Amino acid sequence: MEQHALSGQETYDPNHLLDSLLKKMGLKNDAALSRALEVAPPVISKIRHRKLPVGASLLIRMHEVSDMSIRDLRDLMGDRRTKYRLSDAQGKPKSSMENSSERPVSAI
């Protein structure tokens, strides 16, 4: 099983986040939460069992449906990181051929 960086943190508890959302939104169970978030029920189950991290798009969706800030949502799941690492590929400029939308003009 792949280990996610956040799941190694002692404070990480996605169940606290999910339970807090259930309470705040007045929902009865994970099935209702999955409908509200517009995700398949197994996604919620995998997050509860720490087999799937809470991804950025899901975190944004939680923010949209609950009106809670992203920071508050991250705090609820125990994510205390203040800085994030980007991969080596992110932030690097593309080569000149990748940037150019034009193709070289051939002589006729």
N, C-alpha and C positions, 0 to 999 in steps of 0.2 A: 504494500500500500504506500502511495506517495505521501510524504509528510509535507504539509504546508507550513510556511514560515510562521504564520500567525498562530497556528494550532500548537506550536511549541511553547508559546507564552503561558505562564502559570495562570494569568488572569483571564485568558480567553474562555468565554462561555457563551456560545451562540444560543443556548437554551434560554438564558436570561433575556437576551434580545427578543427572541420569538415570543416568550411568555409575556414580556412587557408590551409587545405589539398587540398580542391577543387582548390583553386587559385594556389598553388605551383605546383600541378600536371597538371594544365590546363584542368580540368574536368568541364563539364557543369552543372552537377546535382548530387544529392545523389545516383541515380541509377548507374551512371558511377562510383562513388566512391565505392559503394558496390561491383561492378564487379572488380574493381582494388584491393580491399581488400579481395576479395573472400568470402564475407559474404552475407547473404540474405538481401534484401532491408529493411525488417522490423527491422533489427538490427540497422541500421542507424537511422531509424525513432524513435525507442525506446530510443536511446541515445540522439537524439535531444530533445525529450520530457521528458528527465530525468527519464525515467522508467527503464533504464538499464545503469549501469555504464560502462565506458570503461575498459574492463578487460585487464589483463596482456597480454594474447595472442593476442588480437586485437591491443594493443599498440605496441607490437613487430612487428606485421604485418605492421602497419602504418610506423614504423621505416624502415622496409625492402623496402617498395615500395616508400617511399618519400626521403630516405637517410637523414632524420632529426634525431637528437639524441633523445633518450628517454627523457632526461631532457628537451629538447626544446619542445617536444610534450606535456609533462606534464605541462610545463609552459604555453603553449597555452590554455590549458583547465583550468588553474587556480589552479592546484594542486601544492601547495607550501610546502607540507610536505617534511621533510628531513629525518625523521625516520619512520619506519613502525613497527607495532605490529604484532607479530606472535601469533597464537593461542596457547593455553596451550599444545596441542598435538604435535605441531611442535617443533623439536629440542630435544625431549625427546628420550632417547635410548629405543629400543624395549626390551621386556623381553627376557630372554635367549631362551625360546621355540620359539618365533617369529623369532629370529635371525637365529636359526638353520635350515638349509635346510635338515638336516638328520633326519630320524625318529628313534625312539629308536629301538634297535635291540632286538628282542625277542628270548628267549632261544628255541632251537629246541629239 
